[in-house]
Amino acid sequence: MNRIGFIVSSVLVALALLSSTLFVVDQRQFGVVYALGQIKEVITEPGLNFKLPPPFQNVSYIDKRLLTLSSLDPEPMLTAEKQRVVIDWYVRWRITNPSEYIRNVGLDENAGAVQLNRVVRNAFQENINKRTVRDLISTRRDQLMADVQREVLAVVKGANKPWGVDIVDVRITRVDYVEAITESVYRRMEAERKRVANELRSTGFAEGEKIRADADRQREVIVANAYRDAQKIKGEGDGRAAGIYAEAFGRDPQFAQFYRSLDAYKQSFNKKSDVLVLDPSSEFFRAMQGSGSTSNAPRR
């Protein structure tokens, strides 16, 4: 029984020792083998590899993919005309030589990002000091980014302490004034827009008053012309009616007098509440005094 336990324990120890000598390098990483704190080997190809068990040899991994570093410090920079601007930028970079990177930069990607952020910011500050705001927002921005990339490459590939990295691209994503200046610009723009809006409203109100006055004038002219034409037509109609009446009544004067008397009666007694005080023997009631008055009328 003790022999079986010893065999099992020995197998487990052997497996543990064997597993400590095996390691897998991913295709996205570099494998760096250390021997007593010194870089023994850098493995660039993915696959299964062997090493001595700890503490004789250890392994660490460094990302070999394209990395992105974005601006971390929003501190303003001065342009050539002493304007304070804030820029946002990013850098695309990768580790190409793990040995140089570990010796001169650090053991992981964060160490390189911190130092690279400082170098890129200094390069931007130096180049922005030589350019105006117009240059930063115009087509000369491409030249600025190219100059910054060239200066950063000169630092990371220096002959004395190369970083073992490559700078693929440097880009500016935003250029803006500091918050105080931006707020002042916005207020000035708002005041200008309000001034233009008030001017347009005043112009529109004046044009509206002009259009309304012209419309009122035209209405008065049209109404006056229509009233003039109506009165003219009415006068012509009254004249023709008077002529027709005169011609008709001229044929029988007594009938004309009788018809006018009836019309006068109709106009006088058109309401039940009307009260008239007249002399029955007057000329007004001549047609009502009996049939005798009308029997003398000639018949046709």
Summary of the structure (lengths in Angstrom):
residues: 300
radius of gyration: 56.2
end to end distance: 166.2
largest distance: 172.3
contacts: 716
relative contact order: 0.07
helix: 56%
strand: 20%
